[in-house]
Structure formats: C-alpha cells, structure tokens
Amino acid sequence: MCCEVARQPSPDRPAGPRTEKGRPRARAHRTLPRRLFGETCPVAALSSFLTPERLPYQEAIQQNFSPAQIGDSFGPTWWTCWFRVELTIPEAWVGQEVHLCWESDGESLVWRDGEPVQGLTKEGEKTSYVLTDRLGEGEPQSLTLYVEVACNGLLGAGKGSMIAAPDPEKSFQLSRAELAVFYRDVHKLLVDLELLLGIAKGLGEDNQRSFQALYTANQMVNVCDPAKPETFPLAQALASQFFGQRGGESQHTIHAIGHCHIDTAWLWPFKETIRKCARSWVTAMQLMKQNPEFIFACSQAQQLEWVKSHYPGLHSQLQEFACRGQFVPVGGTWVEMDGNLPSGEAMVRQFLQGQNFFLQEFGKMCSEFWLPDTFGYSAQLPQIMRGCGIRHFLTQKLSWNLVNSFPHHTFFWEGLDGSRVLVHFPPGDSYGMQGSVEEVLKTVANNRDKGRTNHSAFLFGFGDGGGGPTQTMLDRLKRLGNTDGLPRVQLSSPKRLFSALESDSGHLCTWVGELFLELHNGTYTTHAQIKKGNRECERILHDVELLSSLALARSTQFQYPAAQLQHLWRLLLLNQFHDVVTGSCIQLVAEDSMCHYAASLSSDIRSHGNTLLSTAATALCAGEPGPEGLLIVNTLPWKRTEVLALPKPGGAHSLALVTVPSMGYAPVPAPTSVQPLLPQQPVFVVQETDGSVTLDNGIIRVRLDPTGRLTSLVLVASGREAIAEGAVGNQFVLFDDVPLYWDAWDVMDYHLETRKPVLGQAGTLAVGTEGGLRGSAWFLLQITPNSRLSQEVVLDVGCPYVRFHTEVHWHEAHKFLKVEFPARVRSSQATYEIQFGHLQRPTHYNTSWDWARFEVWAHRWMDLSEHGFGLALLNDCKYGASVRGSVLSLSLLRAPKAPDATADMGRHEFTYALMPHKGEC
C-alpha cells in the first residue's frame, strides 16, 4: 500500500519545498508499511502431497504427506498440491492479532477443522489468514491446518499472456509460510493515508478540499513515529477529523455492493470453478462476520448448486447470512448466459431453473437480472424478464463498445412487445472495483444521467476468476462514507439501489430495441461445433417435451420424464454460459461442453434426449397400425408436407412424400401407401453441355454454374429473379481475421478489406439425385491448400427453398469463411430472427451506429425484402450474419488461436437454404 507523503519542515527551516504553484512537495516515507506485521514465527511443521485430481477434503487428508519447505516447487498446471501446516503460536503473543502468512503461486484454500475458512491468492491481495483477532489466555496455541493449492492462477494459466492457451507445464512455488503478529492500527493508518493522497490527487490542484487532504496527510506524518505506536492515535484523530467533515444533501450517493464475478468456465475448466466458488465465498462469508453492514451479491444458481453438493457446510452458512440480508442471491438465472445466442425457450428456462432454485434454497426469487459480462443483449430480454418476475437489470458490458459510447447509465429498456425494465450500468464501468478514491470519483464523473438520477452502483471485489472483496476494500469504503468533497458512499444492496433509482425515475430516458455490443462479434461464429450442439440440443429437448406431453395426454400411464428433463436442461443451460456457447474458452472447456452434447455418453443431452424421444414415440405408437410402429412426428406448429428418407429393411432408405398435421404425428401404415401427391410437379434436373445444372420443382428454378455457384434463382409463379444481375450466389469468400487482441472474441471491421472470393474449377459440378421427389447436384471446392469443401445442392418436390448440405475440412489460422448471396432486392433494412420474434437492422453505413453493426447475430433466418418480394437465407446451426447493401452473408467458420489454439480445426457439417418469396417478411 502506498504511503508517500510530505513531512512538515522543522522550525529552523524555511517554509518547505514547494512547487511553482505553491503546493507542498511529497517526500518518501516508507517505514510504516514495514510495520504492518510485527514478530514472526516459522510454522512448526510443513508437509505436502501432489495429485492430478481435485480430491474432497476427507480423502485428501488420508494421503501420504512428505516433508516440504519454503521454496519448494510443484505442478504442473491443473494439478493440486495439498499442504499440512502444523502451527504453534508463541505464548508471548497473547492479546495480539495473529495471522498465518501464506504466499504461493496458484489459488489456495485454507481448511480448519474439516471446513473451508479462507481463500488465499497473491493476485487477489489475500495473503494471510486471521488465526485469531486477539489471542486469548486459554486459546489453543497449537493447531493443524490444511492448505489446498490449485495449480492455476485467478485467470487460468495462459502461456505468455492471459488469453493464450494454457501452459501445460507451468511450475508453481511456495514462497512464504509463517506466523506473524498483525498490527490493525497500522493497517488503518495506511488506509487513511492512501485515501487522503487519493483525494488530493483526484480532486486536483484547483480544489480547496484537495489541499486540505494533502495537509492532513502531511500533519499525520509529522505526528506519527512508526517506531512509537503510542503516536498512532493522534495521527488517526487527524484523519478522523478530516473524514468526519460531512458533505451536503445534494451529494451523489454511491451504493457499494460486494461482488465476485466468477466465470462458470473460461480460462479454466468447469471443475475448477467449483473450487473458485468455495475460495471466494468462504472469504466473503468471513468478511460478513467481521462487518455486519457488508452485503455481498451473488449470481448464478448453478454455482450455488455446486457449492451445495461439494461444500454443504458452506452452503448452510450462506443460507444463514441470506436470512440476515448480507448474502443476496441475484440474477434469477441458472448461469450468466450469453445474451444473444440461446433460443427464446432456453432463455426462459434460464430464469425458470434459476428462480426455482433461489426460491427453494433461499426462500425468495430475484427481482433483478444480473448479467454484467456478456456480449450483447437481445431485444427480447425485457419481455422474458417481466414474464419471469424481473423488473430491474444490471450490466456494464456496453462500456466496452469500440465505436459509440452508449448514452446512458440509468434508463428504461423497452423490448419487442413494449415490455419495459429499469436498467442500470454502474458508471465506473466495472464490476471489479477496489474502493479507491479514483474509482469513486470516476463513478460520479462518468455518469451520463446527471440531473436525472442521483444514485449509482459500485460493485467491488476481484472478479472474473473469483477472489471477491477484501477487508481493505471495505475499510476504504467505510472511511469514505460521507466526506465533504466526495460523493456519499454507503454499503448497500441491489434492492436499495433499484428502489432509489425507481424513486428518481420520472425523467429517465427510454432505449428501444437491442443493446448491441460493438465488440466481440466473432463470438457469433467461433467454435462452430459448440454452436451446432447448442442448436441441436435445444431442438431435441423441445421435441422430447412435446412428444412426452402428447404421450401423457394419450395415456395417464405414461411417466412424464420431469426429473430427467430438468437434468438435461440444466446441462444445456450450463453450456450457454457466456464464455462457452460463444466459443471464447480454452480447449478443456470446449471438450467438456462437447461431452455434454455428444451422443456417445449415457448422461449427455443427445443420447439421453434421444432415448426419451424414443420412449415417448413408442408410447404414442402403441396400438397404431403400421410396419414396426413407424411414426412420423411434426413438432412445428403448422401442417407440413415434405420429402423424407424412410428406413427400409437392411438399413437402406427410400424417399417418400409425407404429410403430418401441426404439432402432431401420423403413422405410416405401409411403404406402398406413402405416395407423392399427384398434383405436385416433380423435380426436373438438367445438366447442360457447359457443365451447368438446373433444378426445377415448379415453385422455384435454380441454376448452378459449372463450379457450383448460383447464377439464377427464379420464383416461378411470378417469374421474379432473386439473384442480382451480373452476380453469383453461393459464393464462398475468405477473409484475413486478425483481431487487435481478443482473438476468439473479435472480428474487426478491417477484415472486410481483405475479401477474397474462393473460385472453383469448371467441371466439378455433377448431378446427384436425378429428379422426381428430389433433385440434387454436388461439387468439390478447394478453399486453400489446407482446407476443402464439398456440397450437395438439394431441391425437393413442393419445397419453396433450395438447400445446401455442406461439409468442410478446415485447417486454417486467422481466416474467416463466409458465403454470400447478392439479391435483386433493394431495402434499407434487413430482418433477422431473434428469440420469439425478429428485428430489423440497417443495410447501410449512414451513421457510426450503423457501421458498428458490420457483423451481427441472428438465429435461424435472415431476410431482405422490398414491396412484394424478398429473399430469405436460412440455416441449421449458424449465428453470425450480415446484410450490406443487397448482399446477404452467412458467417461459417473462423480460425482463432487464443485461448484455444485448436478452435474450429477439423471436419464440419452444416446446412443453409435460400428461399425467394412473395410479399415482405
């Protein structure tokens, strides 16, 4: 802690050294910080053992410990080193505050009497555990502690930089383990001096209060002799006199709320997050015991559920502090999910699972949505929030905007249907404040709604990788409580904050539509396999619930799989955390998430979900006629007639045109009874002598050039051409993709300047299925020397769109693959599907707000329409998109190298489709 202050000159000296503006010049005074700890004593005995597993406490203490000493190294990354620390406190220390001073690389958790008691980490400024705040005569002076050290830092173990892929061979070291007497009065003096100097610097040379702060610090140094503790009270009295001078009634009020943002997975795996929660929350709990006015806000039901399972004693204590109002669950969601990519149903389930958990475990639901660190916020969120009992929303991520500064910190946000919520962005633009004067002053200066509201949030505590608040942070904030020249600072709660904001809300502005983050738009595309798994598993769980409901309606004997569905939904919701489904995570996390999706494990979403689907379908089929109970189910809310590949004996398939009612099913009595509808025109496939291919089903006519590009797409009934004159669609394009820093997160606007069309060779296009119920053509395309693509272009009878089944073998570095469709349509707005609706975004760059949306997100479709005609681009697993001018572009694959150097490498399969249509979207 800094303690460089000025001493008053001696009487026989001139008035003292001054700057040209007459201000006292500081002289270094470094003795006091060295007095923070007094006598020290080595630990009586130290031993350790190393394990690659994250063992429970009771299992760990049964292992064979070997003698250890200060300076020992351990590792590698992701392993755990357990230390047994035997202590004997000297009798001479009776009446003193005694700490275990522990400094090591990695993250540590102190265990005492079988329970976790303190998290320790150098990065989080927690390097000592308070054994006793005053050693009593009868207290045990010998005890044994265990310290569990995770071989990773607060922010993972990146090799060379924070977001680099983890260094698998990183070494860790124990550098300090000893007992020491801690002088609390010295600590208080250091806090006071730090704050006074912060005020002097922050208020500036033209401010009277700034001079008063500097001169108070100067006087404290004059009267305080670090070698004579009896001089400390006089110095403290000087500080108290300064901080006791109150501000006026009009002062801005800062609501300081303890917080510890913990990414559920990011630069570390899910399993390490469980321990991060324990380390962080047990530390916060100790602070609650020592500071009854301290309130700690905690989000993410999944993390609390982990603590309940792995640390039941800690969970019980958190429930007790929740009853006292000091531990406050917030957010109402299962995890802090991404705000763009999850479906509407998945977003509702985030609140359903989260609110139910909070109600069950803590007796109340949340009234505020808490999502400080995700990469944009869907325009549908206000309606979903209000439907789930949420009226308030806190975030700060839009302060990261690369182009435009968001104009408000407190405002009403209006969604697609007109639903409104009260939103607050902490003006300090952070959820990891530390209580400094600089941060307090920034909170007031930054506020863009001065005059409209006089209250702001101040979230303090180390975050992202955990850690949380410290006693020093609390001491700073309490000292600044109501001091002239500064805003009023009060330890507060989310409820008090939003109550104050609501009482002040009469003049607040309203923002309508999405809260688009002008950064991190590469996350719409990175880790395509995770995004494909997300989309497919969302569909599977929807279908399981539909079929199970139909089966239950048909027979009360059917057992609705409620418990299994809750388990699968929670897995899916976990993967929708904002650093997982977005792909901005390390390889270990990506592998874990793919295991949650994959169809190879009995407990994953695909295999378990498909088993539940089969069970429900079997119940529906009971008593139905047909070969082997074959049933075709339509899970969409409209009647469908489509070409399907039905199974035949021996594993083969045959094409059939089938009709199934809305949200219903139809048995197939016999293969011969499934016939194409006669009025429908069959698909005609013609290959010309130049190698081009035409597919025509009477609804649309598709023409491909000899390399597979789309030269014409005609809506037959109107004769309207959808492809721009002189242009080609299905044009693959490659871009250089080198962000400034956030590799997996960002795609920068300058990548558009590097556009390179991928050109195929004539003669590679061949006819696949020759017509009738289905016609197709396929081709191969060498994207680069390292990457290739194959595609089948498919048109079915009666189908209004043409499909592009695509397989890519992708082995690139910092490249971005897209596919483009120039449309013969002119419109200043394009339409994109979002959760439970759609919104429009500009197709031009008139303003900086338009230009900042050069890469946007959508769900299953986007559309460009003018009066009477439009063109829609559909997809089965993609999210990144853009429409510039009249060109529809779908983002397919990226190749970032941090934090996962293997991201997106390998084989990919996906399908997109193109549909011209009458009317507007």
NORWO-V886551 format. One record per residue. N is the residue number from 1. SS is DSSP state (H for helix, E for strand, C for the rest). PSI is psi in whole degrees, 0 to 359 (* if undefined). NEAR is the number of other C-alpha atoms within 12 Angstrom. Layout:
# NORWO-V886551
{{N	SS	PSI	NEAR} {N	SS	PSI	NEAR}}
This chain:
# NORWO-V886551
{{1	C	137	26} {2	C	139	22} {3	C	57	31} {4	E	105	27} {5	E	173	36} {6	C	142	31} {7	C	145	28} {8	C	145	28} {9	C	154	20} {10	C	159	11} {11	C	331	8} {12	C	9	8} {13	C	162	9} {14	C	179	10} {15	C	344	15} {16	C	161	20} {17	C	135	19} {18	E	157	16} {19	C	173	11} {20	C	342	9} {21	C	8	11} {22	C	14	13} {23	C	140	25} {24	E	142	29} {25	C	138	23} {26	C	147	25} {27	E	139	20} {28	E	137	15} {29	C	99	25} {30	C	7	19} {31	C	321	22} {32	H	315	33} {33	H	330	27} {34	H	349	20} {35	H	4	28} {36	C	320	29} {37	E	141	27} {38	E	237	26} {39	E	148	23} {40	E	161	25} {41	E	130	25} {42	E	155	24} {43	C	153	31} {44	C	321	24} {45	E	147	27} {46	E	127	29} {47	E	164	30} {48	E	164	33} {49	E	153	31} {50	E	139	33} {51	E	145	27} {52	C	351	19} {53	C	158	23} {54	C	88	27} {55	C	146	25} {56	C	156	23} {57	H	310	28} {58	H	327	17} {59	H	322	14} {60	H	319	28} {61	C	351	28} {62	C	354	15} {63	C	170	20} {64	C	113	16} {65	C	140	21} {66	E	152	18} {67	E	140	18} {68	C	166	27} {69	C	163	25} {70	C	136	25} {71	C	349	17} {72	C	143	25} {73	E	152	23} {74	E	172	34} {75	E	195	30} {76	C	195	27} {77	C	138	34} {78	C	357	37} {79	C	177	31} {80	E	134	34} {81	E	120	44} {82	E	133	44} {83	E	135	42} {84	E	122	37} {85	E	113	36} {86	E	128	27} {87	E	145	29} {88	E	114	28} {89	C	128	35} {90	C	140	26} {91	H	332	18} {92	H	348	18} {93	H	9	27} {94	C	134	20} {95	C	356	20} {96	C	158	28} {97	E	125	30} {98	E	132	37} {99	E	150	37} {100	E	114	39} {101	E	121	36} {102	E	119	40} {103	E	120	32} {104	E	160	39} {105	C	160	37} {106	C	185	45} {107	E	131	49} {108	E	151	47} {109	E	124	44} {110	E	130	41} {111	E	135	36} {112	E	125	25} {113	C	38	16} {114	C	3	22} {115	E	146	27} {116	E	139	39} {117	E	340	35} {118	E	133	42} {119	E	141	47} {120	E	132	45} {121	E	135	41} {122	C	322	25} {123	C	330	26} {124	C	16	37} {125	C	41	29} {126	E	97	38} {127	C	15	34} {128	E	149	37} {129	E	129	40} {130	E	107	33} {131	E	320	35} {132	E	139	25} {133	C	347	22} {134	C	108	20} {135	C	120	24} {136	C	164	20} {137	C	319	16} {138	C	4	11} {139	C	147	19} {140	C	134	17} {141	C	1	23} {142	E	134	19} {143	E	165	21} {144	E	127	27} {145	E	159	36} {146	E	137	38} {147	E	117	46} {148	E	114	47} {149	E	116	49} {150	E	133	46} {151	C	66	43} {152	C	157	44} {153	E	181	38} {154	C	324	43} {155	C	43	38} {156	E	219	43} {157	C	43	37} {158	E	142	30} {159	C	100	24} {160	C	328	14} {161	C	164	17} {162	C	315	26} {163	C	5	30} {164	C	159	31} {165	C	145	35} {166	E	146	35} {167	C	109	30} {168	C	344	21} {169	C	26	18} {170	C	142	25} {171	E	146	27} {172	E	154	33} {173	E	143	27} {174	E	120	35} {175	E	346	21} {176	E	135	25} {177	E	99	37} {178	E	162	34} {179	E	148	38} {180	E	149	35} {181	E	131	34} {182	E	132	33} {183	C	101	29} {184	H	326	27} {185	H	326	29} {186	H	318	34} {187	H	316	29} {188	H	320	33} {189	H	318	41} {190	H	320	39} {191	H	315	37} {192	H	314	44} {193	H	319	44} {194	H	315	37} {195	H	318	45} {196	H	317	46} {197	H	325	36} {198	H	321	33} {199	H	315	38} {200	H	317	34} {201	H	317	27} {202	H	324	28} {203	H	340	29} {204	C	165	21} {205	C	342	21} {206	C	6	15} {207	C	128	19} {208	H	320	18} {209	H	329	29} {210	H	315	29} {211	H	319	29} {212	H	319	31} {213	H	316	42} {214	H	318	40} {215	H	328	30} {216	H	316	37} {217	H	320	45} {218	H	315	36} {219	H	322	28} {220	H	318	40} {221	H	324	38} {222	H	321	24} {223	H	345	26} {224	C	123	33} {225	C	111	24} {226	C	336	29} {227	C	355	17} {228	C	91	17} {229	H	338	22} {230	H	348	15} {231	H	351	21} {232	H	318	30} {233	H	324	21} {234	H	320	23} {235	H	319	32} {236	H	325	32} {237	H	321	23} {238	H	316	31} {239	H	317	38} {240	H	324	30} {241	H	318	21} {242	H	309	35} {243	H	344	33} {244	C	350	19} {245	C	117	22} {246	C	155	23} {247	C	177	22} {248	C	172	15} {249	C	337	14} {250	C	358	18} {251	C	142	25} {252	C	139	34} {253	E	126	36} {254	E	126	43} {255	E	102	41} {256	E	117	47} {257	E	124	44} {258	E	139	50} {259	E	156	48} {260	C	90	45} {261	C	120	44} {262	E	113	46} {263	C	126	45} {264	C	336	46} {265	C	144	46} {266	C	266	45} {267	C	13	42} {268	C	159	46} {269	C	167	34} {270	H	316	38} {271	H	329	28} {272	H	332	41} {273	H	325	41} {274	H	316	32} {275	H	327	46} {276	H	319	51} {277	H	314	48} {278	H	313	45} {279	H	316	43} {280	H	316	47} {281	H	328	49} {282	H	327	43} {283	H	316	45} {284	H	323	47} {285	H	320	42} {286	H	322	33} {287	H	324	34} {288	H	321	32} {289	H	320	23} {290	H	341	19} {291	C	88	24} {292	C	338	20} {293	C	352	25} {294	C	130	38} {295	C	132	43} {296	E	121	45} {297	E	132	44} {298	E	124	45} {299	C	175	43} {300	C	97	43} {301	H	326	42} {302	H	318	45} {303	H	321	42} {304	H	325	41} {305	H	322	31} {306	H	313	27} {307	H	320	31} {308	H	321	23} {309	H	320	18} {310	H	335	26} {311	C	68	31} {312	H	326	20} {313	H	317	20} {314	H	318	34} {315	H	318	29} {316	H	320	24} {317	H	323	29} {318	H	323	36} {319	H	321	28} {320	H	316	21} {321	H	333	31} {322	H	321	28} {323	H	329	18} {324	H	349	19} {325	C	7	26} {326	C	328	35} {327	E	115	40} {328	E	106	45} {329	E	135	45} {330	C	167	45} {331	C	313	43} {332	C	4	47} {333	C	163	48} {334	C	314	46} {335	C	170	50} {336	C	89	46} {337	E	168	49} {338	C	144	43} {339	C	3	47} {340	C	310	41} {341	C	324	48} {342	C	147	49} {343	C	167	40} {344	H	317	32} {345	H	319	28} {346	H	322	41} {347	H	319	43} {348	H	319	33} {349	H	328	38} {350	H	313	42} {351	H	320	44} {352	H	310	32} {353	H	318	35} {354	H	311	46} {355	H	319	37} {356	H	320	26} {357	H	313	34} {358	H	322	33} {359	H	317	23} {360	H	318	16} {361	H	333	25} {362	H	3	31} {363	C	3	18} {364	C	156	22} {365	C	163	30} {366	C	145	38} {367	C	358	34} {368	E	138	40} {369	E	134	46} {370	E	104	45} {371	C	71	39} {372	C	343	43} {373	C	30	35} {374	C	176	41} {375	C	45	43} {376	C	164	38} {377	E	118	43} {378	C	146	42} {379	C	348	38} {380	C	349	40} {381	H	320	49} {382	H	318	40} {383	H	317	30} {384	H	317	40} {385	H	309	39} {386	H	324	29} {387	H	343	22} {388	C	20	30} {389	C	16	27} {390	C	129	34} {391	C	349	34} {392	E	154	41} {393	E	131	42} {394	E	129	47} {395	E	177	39} {396	C	1	35} {397	H	334	35} {398	H	350	35} {399	H	346	34} {400	H	359	24} {401	C	135	26} {402	C	334	25} {403	C	302	22} {404	C	139	21} {405	C	127	21} {406	C	137	28} {407	C	356	22} {408	C	157	31} {409	C	336	42} {410	E	124	44} {411	E	169	36} {412	E	141	32} {413	E	126	38} {414	E	129	32} {415	C	192	32} {416	C	323	25} {417	C	6	21} {418	C	356	20} {419	C	142	26} {420	E	143	30} {421	E	153	40} {422	E	125	40} {423	E	141	41} {424	E	128	46} {425	E	118	44} {426	C	122	46} {427	C	343	39} {428	C	354	37} {429	C	41	37} {430	C	154	35} {431	C	15	40} {432	C	46	36} {433	E	161	36} {434	C	6	35} {435	C	17	44} {436	C	159	39} {437	H	319	39} {438	H	316	28} {439	H	321	37} {440	H	314	45} {441	H	323	33} {442	H	322	27} {443	H	319	39} {444	H	315	35} {445	H	323	24} {446	H	336	26} {447	C	120	34} {448	C	5	30} {449	C	36	30} {450	C	136	26} {451	C	331	19} {452	C	327	23} {453	C	153	34} {454	C	28	35} {455	E	144	42} {456	E	152	50} {457	E	151	51} {458	E	98	48} {459	E	120	50} {460	E	145	44} {461	C	144	43} {462	E	139	36} {463	C	188	34} {464	E	293	35} {465	E	14	39} {466	C	193	49} {467	C	296	45} {468	E	191	49} {469	C	162	46} {470	C	165	46} {471	H	326	35} {472	H	318	31} {473	H	315	42} {474	H	318	40} {475	H	319	32} {476	H	310	38} {477	H	321	43} {478	H	322	33} {479	H	328	37} {480	C	5	42} {481	C	305	33} {482	C	81	29} {483	C	131	34} {484	C	136	30} {485	C	347	36} {486	C	161	44} {487	C	157	37} {488	E	133	38} {489	E	124	41} {490	E	138	35} {491	E	122	40} {492	C	186	39} {493	C	161	33} {494	H	323	43} {495	H	315	29} {496	H	320	27} {497	H	305	37} {498	H	332	35} {499	H	317	23} {500	H	318	26} {501	H	320	36} {502	H	321	26} {503	H	343	17} {504	C	12	23} {505	H	2	25} {506	H	334	17} {507	H	12	18} {508	C	151	28} {509	C	168	26} {510	E	132	24} {511	E	128	27} {512	E	131	25} {513	C	194	29} {514	C	153	31} {515	E	93	38} {516	C	124	37} {517	C	122	39} {518	C	57	37} {519	C	165	36} {520	C	26	44} {521	H	2	42} {522	H	342	44} {523	H	349	49} {524	H	345	46} {525	C	327	44} {526	C	144	50} {527	C	67	50} {528	H	328	44} {529	H	325	36} {530	H	317	44} {531	H	323	44} {532	H	317	39} {533	H	320	39} {534	H	310	43} {535	H	316	35} {536	H	320	31} {537	H	329	43} {538	H	317	37} {539	H	317	30} {540	H	313	33} {541	H	324	42} {542	H	314	31} {543	H	322	30} {544	H	315	38} {545	H	321	32} {546	H	309	31} {547	H	322	38} {548	H	323	37} {549	H	318	29} {550	H	319	30} {551	H	320	30} {552	H	322	24} {553	H	329	17} {554	H	325	21} {555	C	123	19} {556	C	351	14} {557	C	343	13} {558	C	133	23} {559	C	106	20} {560	C	129	27} {561	C	60	27} {562	H	313	18} {563	H	318	12} {564	H	319	25} {565	H	321	35} {566	H	318	26} {567	H	315	23} {568	H	320	36} {569	H	318	44} {570	H	325	38} {571	H	314	39} {572	H	317	48} {573	H	324	46} {574	H	315	45} {575	H	345	49} {576	C	9	46} {577	E	150	47} {578	C	355	39} {579	C	9	44} {580	C	295	53} {581	C	335	51} {582	C	342	47} {583	C	8	56} {584	C	52	49} {585	C	169	49} {586	C	170	41} {587	H	320	38} {588	H	319	31} {589	H	317	39} {590	H	320	41} {591	H	318	28} {592	H	317	28} {593	H	322	40} {594	H	327	33} {595	H	325	26} {596	H	326	37} {597	H	321	42} {598	C	153	29} {599	C	24	21} {600	C	353	16} {601	C	145	18} {602	C	337	19} {603	C	1	23} {604	C	171	33} {605	H	315	43} {606	H	307	36} {607	H	314	25} {608	H	319	30} {609	H	318	41} {610	H	327	32} {611	H	317	26} {612	H	324	37} {613	H	314	35} {614	H	320	25} {615	H	315	26} {616	H	319	34} {617	H	321	36} {618	H	319	28} {619	H	322	28} {620	H	325	34} {621	H	343	29} {622	C	122	20} {623	C	354	18} {624	C	142	21} {625	C	158	16} {626	C	156	20} {627	H	118	20} {628	H	31	19} {629	H	33	21} {630	C	127	26} {631	E	135	33} {632	E	126	37} {633	E	136	36} {634	E	111	27} {635	C	8	28} {636	C	156	19} {637	C	36	14} {638	C	154	15} {639	C	138	18} {640	E	137	24} {641	E	114	29} {642	E	161	31} {643	E	127	30} {644	E	153	25} {645	E	107	20} {646	E	144	24} {647	E	145	20} {648	C	160	17} {649	H	141	11} {650	H	3	7} {651	H	355	9} {652	C	172	10} {653	E	153	13} {654	E	146	20} {655	E	142	26} {656	E	147	29} {657	E	118	32} {658	E	153	33} {659	E	130	27} {660	E	136	26} {661	C	167	20} {662	C	132	18} {663	C	43	22} {664	E	195	27} {665	E	161	30} {666	E	125	28} {667	E	151	30} {668	C	103	29} {669	C	322	21} {670	C	149	20} {671	H	325	24} {672	H	341	17} {673	H	352	15} {674	C	98	27} {675	C	150	24} {676	C	146	27} {677	C	125	20} {678	C	324	13} {679	C	342	11} {680	C	137	20} {681	C	133	21} {682	C	166	28} {683	E	130	33} {684	E	136	31} {685	E	124	34} {686	E	128	27} {687	E	125	28} {688	C	169	18} {689	C	335	14} {690	C	0	17} {691	C	351	25} {692	C	159	30} {693	E	138	38} {694	E	132	40} {695	E	130	46} {696	E	124	39} {697	C	14	36} {698	C	345	28} {699	C	311	32} {700	E	154	37} {701	E	126	42} {702	E	132	48} {703	E	127	38} {704	E	138	43} {705	C	174	36} {706	C	349	30} {707	C	359	35} {708	C	1	42} {709	C	154	44} {710	E	113	41} {711	E	342	31} {712	E	140	38} {713	E	108	44} {714	E	132	37} {715	E	106	30} {716	C	316	22} {717	C	323	16} {718	C	347	19} {719	C	17	18} {720	E	127	25} {721	E	133	32} {722	C	339	44} {723	E	136	39} {724	C	144	26} {725	C	132	18} {726	C	6	14} {727	C	171	23} {728	C	145	31} {729	E	179	40} {730	E	37	44} {731	E	113	33} {732	E	137	40} {733	E	145	33} {734	E	138	34} {735	E	149	33} {736	E	137	26} {737	C	83	35} {738	C	92	28} {739	C	167	27} {740	C	320	19} {741	C	305	21} {742	C	87	29} {743	C	303	37} {744	C	340	50} {745	C	314	41} {746	C	144	39} {747	C	125	41} {748	C	156	34} {749	H	331	29} {750	H	350	19} {751	H	334	27} {752	H	337	25} {753	H	350	13} {754	H	18	18} {755	C	128	22} {756	E	111	22} {757	E	139	25} {758	C	117	29} {759	C	132	25} {760	C	179	26} {761	C	135	18} {762	C	143	20} {763	C	355	23} {764	C	348	28} {765	C	131	34} {766	E	152	33} {767	E	136	32} {768	E	267	22} {769	E	133	23} {770	E	5	25} {771	E	186	26} {772	E	244	29} {773	C	332	36} {774	E	141	37} {775	E	147	37} {776	E	161	39} {777	E	153	42} {778	E	160	37} {779	E	164	35} {780	E	149	30} {781	E	123	34} {782	E	109	26} {783	C	310	31} {784	C	176	25} {785	C	338	13} {786	C	345	17} {787	C	143	28} {788	E	165	27} {789	E	143	36} {790	E	146	32} {791	E	139	35} {792	E	125	36} {793	E	121	41} {794	E	135	44} {795	E	125	45} {796	E	158	41} {797	C	136	39} {798	C	5	32} {799	C	131	34} {800	C	3	33} {801	C	158	34} {802	E	136	45} {803	E	149	32} {804	E	95	36} {805	E	121	27} {806	E	137	31} {807	E	129	28} {808	E	134	32} {809	E	111	27} {810	E	120	33} {811	C	82	30} {812	C	173	30} {813	C	121	29} {814	C	48	33} {815	E	156	40} {816	E	121	41} {817	E	129	45} {818	E	168	38} {819	E	138	40} {820	E	149	38} {821	E	98	46} {822	E	125	38} {823	E	147	43} {824	C	58	31} {825	C	141	36} {826	C	123	30} {827	C	146	30} {828	C	354	23} {829	E	139	30} {830	E	154	39} {831	E	136	36} {832	E	137	38} {833	E	136	36} {834	E	192	35} {835	C	122	33} {836	C	31	26} {837	E	199	28} {838	E	161	28} {839	E	165	31} {840	E	143	30} {841	E	153	37} {842	E	151	30} {843	C	8	35} {844	C	173	24} {845	C	44	19} {846	C	315	15} {847	C	170	14} {848	H	331	17} {849	H	324	23} {850	H	314	25} {851	H	325	25} {852	C	345	31} {853	C	40	38} {854	C	338	39} {855	C	121	39} {856	E	179	51} {857	E	152	46} {858	C	167	44} {859	C	253	39} {860	C	348	35} {861	E	158	36} {862	E	158	43} {863	E	140	47} {864	E	116	49} {865	E	147	36} {866	E	182	26} {867	C	119	15} {868	C	351	18} {869	E	147	28} {870	E	171	36} {871	E	125	47} {872	E	140	42} {873	E	118	48} {874	E	161	36} {875	E	163	38} {876	C	351	31} {877	C	17	40} {878	C	157	48} {879	C	328	46} {880	E	139	45} {881	E	169	44} {882	E	153	44} {883	E	113	45} {884	E	121	33} {885	C	242	28} {886	C	17	34} {887	E	117	39} {888	E	129	48} {889	E	130	45} {890	E	125	48} {891	E	129	41} {892	E	306	45} {893	E	143	52} {894	C	177	47} {895	C	59	41} {896	C	163	43} {897	C	6	36} {898	C	137	38} {899	C	358	41} {900	C	111	37} {901	C	346	33} {902	C	5	30} {903	C	128	42} {904	C	1	41} {905	C	139	28} {906	E	205	23} {907	E	138	21} {908	E	144	32} {909	E	136	29} {910	E	164	33} {911	E	136	29} {912	E	166	38} {913	E	156	36} {914	E	130	47} {915	E	109	38} {916	E	150	44} {917	E	157	34} {918	E	159	28} {919	C	181	16} {920	C	159	21} {921	C	*	29}}
